[in-house]
Amino acid sequence: MNSIAENIRKLLEELPPGVAVVAVTKTRTPDEALEAYRAGLRIFGENRVQEMTVKKTLLPDDIAWHLIGHLQSNKVKQAVASASVIESVDSVRLLRLIDAEALAQGKTIDCLLQVHIASEETKSGFSPAEMEETDWHAVSRSLRAARICGIMGMATFTDDSESVRAEFRTLVDIFERMRETHFREISHFRDVSMGMSADWRLAVEEGSTIIRVGTLIFGERIYKAR
């Protein structure tokens, strides 16, 4: 079995320039995360606010933390305090709560809008229709401390690579239309976060600028018996 450092080296060798890696540290120990840090990674992702907050206190200060899991409104204050980027903004209401909290904390926070592109109903996010119908230029102008920097999506968990590719293509099409229609003069609207350990190559081929990988770096998760 390869070491974490070796897995990272192989990934970075294959990754094209300009694509950022979020090391997903969900259920991983701080020591495993530190190994990834020592191998050169500086962006880590967590699904749960509490886990992100704890690891942030234990790991180096120059790590940029991305919240990639569903954010409940009662966890917004904690999320804004700990995260550099919230990738899982799935409603305008949540975006406004994040904006108000960031303003109260005196910081700017980058946000990605999560779009539901998969066939599974369990995944959350704006529908493609909602993305098209919303005046994102007006929403963006009304924000004072949150910045809309792009969009995020998760493909269906399937071995059908063509259907995964089509979902990624849908996400990139939405991004490009938004940039042309609502964010033409906004330089920070530039990211499409898509692709995980099993499908990151397809995502990069279709235009991903951020991939979120855990198993590829850390190996398969070992779940403790309860």
HELIX and SHEET records of a PDB file:
HELIX    1   1 ILE A    4  GLU A   14  1                                  11    
HELIX    2   2 PRO A   30  ARG A   38  1                                   9    
HELIX    3   3 VAL A   49  LEU A   58  1                                  10    
HELIX    4   4 SER A   73  LYS A   75  5                                   3    
HELIX    5   5 VAL A   76  SER A   82  1                                   7    
HELIX    6   6 VAL A   92  GLN A  105  1                                  14    
HELIX    7   7 PRO A  128  GLU A  133  1                                   6    
HELIX    8   8 TRP A  136  SER A  142  1                                   7    
HELIX    9   9 SER A  161  THR A  181  1                                  21    
HELIX   10  10 TRP A  200  GLU A  206  1                                   7    
HELIX   11  11 THR A  215  PHE A  218  1                                   4    
SHEET    1   A 8 ASP A 191  SER A 193  0                                        
SHEET    2   A 8 ALA A 146  GLY A 153  1                                        
SHEET    3   A 8 ILE A 109  VAL A 115  1                                        
SHEET    4   A 8 VAL A  85  VAL A  89  1                                        
SHEET    5   A 8 ALA A  64  LEU A  67  1                                        
SHEET    6   A 8 ILE A  43  GLU A  46  1                                        
SHEET    7   A 8 ALA A  20  VAL A  24  1                                        
SHEET    8   A 8 ILE A 210  VAL A 213  1                                        
END                                                                             
